[in-house]
Amino acid sequence: MEINPKISFVSPVYQAEKSLDKLLFEIQRVMKDIGETYEIIFVDDRSTDKSWEVLQRLSSTHSEVRSFRLSKNFGQHPAILAGLSQSKGEWVVVLDCDLQDQPMEVLKLYNKTKEGYDIVLAKRKFRNDSIIKKFSSFLFSKIFSYFTNTRYDNEVANFGIYNKKVIQSILQISDYIQFFPLFVKLVGYNSTAVEVEHASRTEGKSNYSYKKLVKLAFNVIISYSNKPLKIFVKLGLSISFISFLVGLYHLYLALTNQILVLGYSSLIISIWFLSGVMITIIGVCGLYIGKIFDQTKRRPIYIIDEIL
């Protein structure tokens, strides 16, 4: 009879051939201190470097390593969900493969679960990222919190340890747009955060360009909030109210013979302004309809091609 491991490590892999050996070594080292059974699940998001060759070697020489390769590049968050679907542990650790999430901090997270928490998130004390990335993350957290009426902490990302029941609840979410940190918030449960050290990147660079980050932020906000629609409704009502007041004022001017020259500029400006508002509102509505269309197609968010 197969005995499930106590802890599962899930790490999405993309362009990480130089860091995988060290990541495995660091996980093995911290698990010696913890003293529990474990498995390591690597999900290769169709890397174009030699990441899959490295994973083939690690899986063949280390019985605790299970590697999965997706059929194409689906993105970080679908890769995380693919790994979670294969995890067997009572507790699941999610961490990135670039070693900025330090495996040695898992001991601190695991010890915190013994206080009765279902989710223990890693809160980065000092982020070893560029100023631009820190600012963009801070800006996203504020915008996201505003549009979704939630508190999003930009010092917390994917890194954390999660009880099996939390993972099962997350896997039941069938949203087309995948964003793991938000899923963790949606499912609830008893959670806390622990401060951890955040390492600087030792190999390579982030595969998230600013264009990709903006696209992800936009998709997440549109997918999980209808507040933009409410804002445009308020904007439309405000413009109508202001127009009504301006109309009353001009009626007063006409009745008192104070209008000497009919204004061409004001008419054109009003037409262009209102046309711009209407086109914007129609565009936002179109985006929501497009997201509904994507959701109703129910296409798989990931496809596993190879299993080691």
C-alpha positions in Angstrom: 0.0 0.0 0.0 1.4 3.4 -1.1 1.9 5.8 1.8 1.3 9.5 0.8 4.1 11.9 1.8 3.6 14.4 4.6 4.7 17.4 2.5 4.5 18.0 -1.2 6.7 20.7 -2.8 5.2 22.2 -6.0 7.4 24.4 -8.2 6.6 25.7 -11.7 9.7 25.6 -13.9 10.6 27.9 -16.8 14.0 28.6 -18.2 15.6 27.4 -14.9 18.2 24.8 -16.0 21.0 26.4 -13.8 19.0 26.6 -10.6 17.2 23.2 -10.4 20.1 21.2 -8.9 20.6 23.8 -6.1 16.8 24.0 -5.5 16.7 20.2 -5.0 19.7 20.3 -2.7 18.2 23.1 -0.5 14.8 21.2 -0.3 16.6 18.0 0.7 18.5 19.9 3.4 15.5 21.5 5.0 13.6 18.3 4.9 16.3 16.6 6.9 15.7 19.2 9.6 11.9 18.7 9.4 12.2 14.9 9.4 9.0 14.2 7.5 8.3 12.2 4.3 8.1 14.4 1.2 7.8 14.6 -2.6 9.0 17.3 -5.0 6.8 18.1 -8.0 8.4 20.1 -10.8 6.1 21.3 -13.6 8.1 22.4 -16.7 6.1 25.1 -18.5 7.6 24.0 -21.8 11.0 25.7 -21.3 13.1 26.3 -24.3 16.4 25.8 -22.5 17.6 22.4 -21.0 15.3 22.5 -18.0 13.5 19.3 -19.1 16.8 17.5 -19.6 17.8 18.4 -16.1 14.4 17.3 -14.7 14.8 14.0 -16.5 18.1 13.4 -14.7 16.8 14.5 -11.3 13.7 12.3 -11.6 15.8 9.2 -12.6 18.3 9.7 -9.7 16.0 10.9 -6.9 12.9 8.9 -6.0 11.2 11.9 -4.3 11.3 13.9 -7.5 8.3 13.8 -9.9 8.5 15.9 -13.0 5.7 16.9 -15.4 6.0 18.7 -18.7 3.1 20.7 -20.2 2.3 20.5 -23.8 3.0 24.2 -24.4 3.7 27.4 -22.4 0.5 28.0 -20.4 2.0 30.4 -17.8 3.1 30.3 -14.2 -0.2 30.0 -12.5 -1.7 27.2 -14.7 1.6 25.4 -14.1 1.1 25.8 -10.4 -2.4 24.4 -10.6 -1.1 21.4 -12.7 1.4 20.6 -9.9 -1.3 21.0 -7.2 -3.5 18.5 -9.0 -0.7 15.9 -8.8 0.3 16.5 -5.2 -0.4 13.8 -2.6 0.9 15.4 0.6 -1.1 16.4 3.7 0.7 19.8 3.4 1.7 21.5 0.1 4.5 24.0 -0.3 4.3 26.2 -3.4 7.6 28.0 -4.3 9.2 29.5 -7.3 12.2 27.7 -8.9 14.6 30.8 -9.0 15.6 30.4 -5.3 14.3 33.8 -4.4 11.8 31.8 -2.3 14.3 30.1 0.0 13.5 26.4 0.9 15.2 26.9 4.3 12.2 29.1 5.3 9.8 26.1 4.9 10.9 25.0 8.4 9.5 28.2 9.8 6.3 27.9 7.8 5.7 24.3 8.8 6.3 24.9 12.5 3.6 27.7 12.3 1.0 25.2 11.0 1.2 23.3 14.3 -0.6 26.3 15.9 -3.7 25.3 14.0 -3.4 27.3 10.8 -4.5 25.9 7.4 -2.5 28.4 5.4 0.8 30.0 6.3 1.9 32.6 3.8 5.5 33.8 3.4 5.7 37.5 3.9 8.9 38.9 2.3 10.6 41.2 4.8 12.9 42.9 2.2 12.2 42.3 -1.4 15.4 41.8 -3.4 13.9 43.1 -6.7 14.5 46.1 -8.8 12.9 49.5 -7.8 10.6 49.3 -10.9 9.4 45.9 -10.0 8.7 46.8 -6.4 6.8 49.9 -7.5 4.8 48.1 -10.1 3.9 45.4 -7.5 2.9 48.1 -5.0 0.8 49.9 -7.7 -0.9 46.7 -8.7 -1.7 45.8 -5.1 -3.4 49.2 -4.6 -5.4 49.1 -7.8 -6.4 45.4 -7.3 -7.5 46.1 -3.7 -9.6 49.0 -4.9 -11.3 47.2 -7.7 -11.9 44.0 -5.8 -12.7 45.4 -2.4 -10.1 43.2 -0.8 -6.8 43.7 0.9 -4.0 42.5 -1.4 -0.5 42.5 0.2 2.3 42.9 -2.4 4.8 41.4 0.1 3.0 38.1 -0.2 3.2 36.0 -3.4 2.8 32.3 -4.2 5.3 31.0 -1.5 3.5 29.4 1.4 2.4 26.1 2.9 -1.2 25.0 2.5 -3.3 22.2 4.0 -4.6 19.5 1.6 -8.2 20.6 2.1 -7.2 24.2 1.0 -5.6 22.7 -2.2 -8.7 20.6 -2.9 -10.9 23.7 -2.6 -8.6 25.7 -4.9 -8.7 23.0 -7.6 -12.5 23.2 -7.6 -12.3 26.8 -8.9 -13.0 26.6 -12.6 -12.1 30.2 -13.5 -10.5 30.5 -17.0 -8.1 33.2 -15.7 -5.8 31.6 -13.2 -4.2 33.6 -10.4 -3.1 31.5 -7.5 -2.8 34.2 -4.7 -6.3 35.3 -5.3 -7.6 31.7 -5.3 -6.0 31.4 -1.8 -8.0 34.4 -0.7 -11.2 33.2 -2.3 -11.3 29.8 -0.5 -10.9 31.3 3.0 -9.8 29.0 5.9 -7.6 29.9 8.9 -4.6 31.7 7.6 -1.6 33.7 8.8 1.6 35.1 7.4 5.2 34.7 8.6 8.1 37.0 7.7 10.8 35.3 5.7 14.1 36.3 4.0 13.7 37.0 0.3 16.9 36.2 -1.7 18.2 38.0 -4.7 18.1 36.3 -8.1 21.4 34.4 -8.7 20.8 33.0 -12.1 19.0 34.5 -15.2 16.3 37.1 -15.1 12.6 37.2 -14.6 10.6 35.8 -17.5 7.8 38.3 -16.7 8.2 41.3 -19.0 6.4 44.5 -17.9 4.0 43.9 -20.8 3.2 40.5 -19.5 2.7 41.9 -16.0 0.4 44.6 -17.2 -1.6 42.1 -19.2 -1.9 39.7 -16.2 -3.0 42.5 -13.9 -5.6 43.7 -16.4 -7.0 40.2 -16.9 -7.1 39.5 -13.2 -9.0 42.7 -12.4 -11.4 42.3 -15.3 -12.0 38.7 -14.4 -12.6 39.1 -10.7 -14.3 42.5 -10.4 -17.3 44.3 -11.9 -16.3 47.5 -10.3 -15.2 49.1 -13.6 -18.7 48.7 -14.9 -20.1 50.4 -11.8 -17.6 53.3 -12.1 -18.7 53.9 -15.7 -22.4 53.9 -14.6 -21.6 56.5 -12.0 -19.6 58.5 -14.6 -22.5 58.4 -17.1 -25.0 59.5 -14.4 -22.6 62.3 -13.3 -22.2 63.6 -16.9 -26.0 63.5 -17.4 -26.5 65.4 -14.1 -23.9 68.0 -15.1 -25.4 68.3 -18.6 -28.8 68.9 -17.1 -27.5 71.7 -14.9 -25.6 73.3 -17.8 -28.8 73.1 -19.9 -30.8 74.9 -17.2 -28.1 77.6 -17.0 -28.2 78.1 -20.8 -32.0 78.2 -20.7 -31.7 81.0 -18.2 -29.3 82.8 -20.4 -31.6 82.5 -23.4 -34.6 83.7 -21.5 -32.7 86.8 -20.3 -31.2 87.5 -23.8 -27.6 87.1 -22.6 -26.6 84.7 -25.4 -25.1 86.8 -28.2 -23.1 84.3 -30.2 -24.0 80.6 -30.5 -20.9 78.5 -29.6 -19.5 76.1 -32.2 -16.6 75.0 -30.1 -18.7 74.0 -27.1 -20.9 71.8 -29.3 -18.0 70.0 -30.9 -16.2 69.5 -27.6 -19.4 68.0 -26.1 -19.9 65.6 -29.0 -16.3 64.4 -28.9 -16.3 64.1 -25.1 -19.5 62.1 -24.9 -18.6 60.0 -27.9 -15.3 59.1 -26.1 -17.2 58.2 -22.9 -19.7 56.0 -24.8 -17.0 54.2 -26.8 -15.0 53.5 -23.6 -18.1 52.1 -21.9 -18.9 49.9 -24.9 -15.3 48.7 -24.9 -15.3 47.8 -21.2 -18.6 45.9 -21.7 -17.1 44.1 -24.7 -14.1 43.0 -22.6 -16.5 41.5 -20.0 -18.4 39.7 -22.7 -15.2 38.4 -24.1 -14.2 37.0 -20.7 -17.6 35.3 -20.4 -17.0 33.8 -23.9 -13.6 32.5 -22.8 -15.2 31.0 -19.6 -18.1 29.3 -21.4 -15.7 27.5 -23.9 -14.3 25.6 -20.8 -11.0 24.9 -22.5 -8.4 23.1 -20.3 -6.1 25.6 -18.5 -3.2 23.2 -18.9 -2.4 19.9 -20.6 0.3 17.6 -19.3 2.4 16.1 -22.0 5.0 14.0 -20.2 5.3 12.5 -16.8 8.5 11.3 -15.0 
